[in-house]
Each structure stands twice: as C-alpha cells, then as structure tokens.
C-alpha cells in the first residue's frame, strides 16, 4: 500500500515529466519557426545564384539546381506560380516559398541570427 507521501511524490514526478515534455515541444517549435523567420528579404528566382536559392526554406542544392535548369529551359519565370514546373516543388512547397520569392528586382534575401 502506498502512503500519502509516496502518492504525492509520484504525482509530482508525473507532473514534472509532463511539464518537461511541454517545454521541450515549445522550444523545438520555436527553433524551427526561427529558422524560417531568419530569412529577411526576397530571392529573385530569375537571377538568383545557387547559393541565394539555397537560402529559401526547403531548397537544398539539388532543388536549387533544378530551379536554375528550369529557368534556363523556359527563359525565366513569368510568375511565382511557374515554380510548380520545377521538379520537387508542389503546392505546399510553393506556399512556403511564396513570401520569400519574386520574379523581378534584386535578390535582397539575407539570413539573420
């Protein structure tokens, strides 16, 4: 039979474990949100270099190369929606990219700490 002190200690341990899990979950969400929020400015997909394209969320070197190849093949992108022609960019990816890309002007994107 567990005494009152034992039961209270067990309840406290369970509550502490729950609180720790909550804190870890919030911290990991904040870290991933800060990763995307750390990009300021926009990337012109018609003139950007491979390195500039890799600043975009979800764009690694191979997808950046696919953007460049598609850009060359079609003579540039007329609208941001044209990025759907790039292998590996679907609707969800495009929506994540949309605030960070343009088809005109200079690339101004920079990562901030």
Phi, psi and omega in degrees: 000133181270134178280174181299320180294319179296317179295318179295321179294320180294317178297319179296319180295318179294317179297318179295319179296319178296317178296318178298317179297320179296315180297317179296318179297316179294318180296318181290325176294318179296321180295315181291324178293321179294328180301313178285323181291345181286354179267117177248140180093190183230160177248124175278109185290350178272343183230351187295145174280170176304316181296320179292321179295326181287352173289338184287145180297127178082006181249111175262189183297318183292320179289324176298319178296322178295323176298313181297317180295318178295319178300314180295315183298320185261000179078026179108169179255129179279328178216163179299327179299336178296344178297343177297342178282348181280129179302127178097355177250113178250193183299315181295317179297317181299319179295325177290327181279327189316315182290347187251357185237156176213167177247004181222161176080188182271153171284123181243003185295134176215145175276136177246149182296000000 
